[in-house]
Amino acid sequence: MNKVVLYCRQGFEKECAAEITDKAAQLEVYGFARVKEHSAWVLFECYQDGDAEKLIKNLPFMSLIFARQMFITGELLKDLPPEDRITPVVATLTGQVDKGGDLRVEVADTNESKELMKFCRKFTVPLRGALRAAGVLSKVENNRRPVVHVFFIAPGCCYVGYSLSTNNSPFYMGIPRLKFPSDAPSRSTLKLEEAFHVFIPEDEWDERLANGMYAVDLGACPGGWTYQLVKRNMWVSSVDNGPMAQSLMDTGQVTWLREDGFRFRPNRNNISWMVCDMVEKPAKVTALMVQWLVNGWCRETIFNLKLPMKKRYEEVSQNLAFIRNALDEQGINATIQARQLYHDREEVTVHVRRWWAAVGGRRDER
Ligand SMILES: C[S@@+](CC[C@H](N)C(=O)[O-])C[C@H]1O[C@@H](n2cnc3c(N)ncnc32)[C@H](O)[C@@H]1O
């Protein structure tokens, strides 16, 4: 097995390919990314034996922006006989995976794959039984063992392989299934909820998304993101010329501020979260985020960078590097993560957590 399959948003295959090529090279893994536009997946073929394994082990999945999932695979299994598709899949995996903890029979996230998905659902149960009998899967699900992926790209045509449970997306097809809360003022609410799921370990939610925290939402109207913060019982200052949904105002937890998000300065120094969904040039949003972080105006931030049509990987990388350099220069230790979420469109979502600052908070610089 010397290839890696990556799932991505449809239309972002080139970005996903540019990213894996770049980040693999940083690990001295060289290869070739095969891209079919609008397929919603990319195949990275490593030149050297053992390199695909090196990638799935050593390239942190959380460092990937455009990939929703990453797993190691071998040659494409073609023309699986309709009367027995199971035997070749089991044969390919035998000896490659021992007592895997889970099976995911998947397709690319495109409209065209919807029919194939119905087949995948039916195929999963008998395949799981056969893989268990062969020892490829353990008898019971185990979330600490490798995940077996069977990825159908056409009827009778699939890649089979595995991802490591310590370095993959825990979600089927790399997509967290979230239910739209019917009382939320906008569908964007799911972006922030997904960001919480992706960037914040669930066992830290009670501590980091806690009751009574103070939060600022820049570009908040009509309030989908504010809704998520209110749901976690935070006090929210929502900044936007446009009004906030009455249902949010009625909670008494929201202060609506009709101000320019780029000029707004907080008047308290215990803000845990600043979130920002303003539609602006990425560099302008990035500069604002750096200002907040450097001045210690918030502890954590989640914001969106709306992407231009071209060179989107380069654009995101440059902005993330700008944040990293600016924080380093100020002696601020921070974790920076970015991901094109399932609910994101032409944008990526960034999370920065400020740990400590060697030079203090510099709260006076307003
Ligand atoms: C994509 S919408 C935000 C949607 C919101 N996150 C939600 O979940 O409902 C972008 C918002 O940013 C606001 N906006 C754009 N530029 C702004 C600025 N300079 N200051 C404040 N708000 C701004 C717009 O008025 C608009 O309401």
The ligand as an ORCA input file, in Angstrom:
! r2SCAN-3c Opt
* xyz 0 1
  C     -21.935     35.949      6.992
  S     -22.762     37.163      7.899
  C     -22.648     36.583      9.527
  C     -23.616     35.492      9.852
  C     -23.574     35.139     11.312
  N     -22.290     34.546     11.703
  C     -24.663     34.152     11.654
  O     -24.321     33.002     12.003
  O     -25.839     34.503     11.607
  C     -21.631     38.467      7.880
  C     -22.041     39.640      8.723
  O     -20.917     40.483      8.878
  C     -21.370     41.795      8.989
  N     -20.248     42.700      8.724
  C     -19.526     42.831      7.600
  N     -18.585     43.794      7.774
  C     -18.726     44.232      9.036
  C     -18.051     45.197      9.823
  N     -17.049     45.907      9.319
  N     -18.447     45.385     11.086
  C     -19.456     44.666     11.617
  N     -20.138     43.745     10.917
  C     -19.776     43.532      9.641
  C     -22.499     41.901      7.989
  O     -23.373     42.941      8.357
  C     -23.141     40.520      8.095
  O     -24.248     40.555      8.963
*
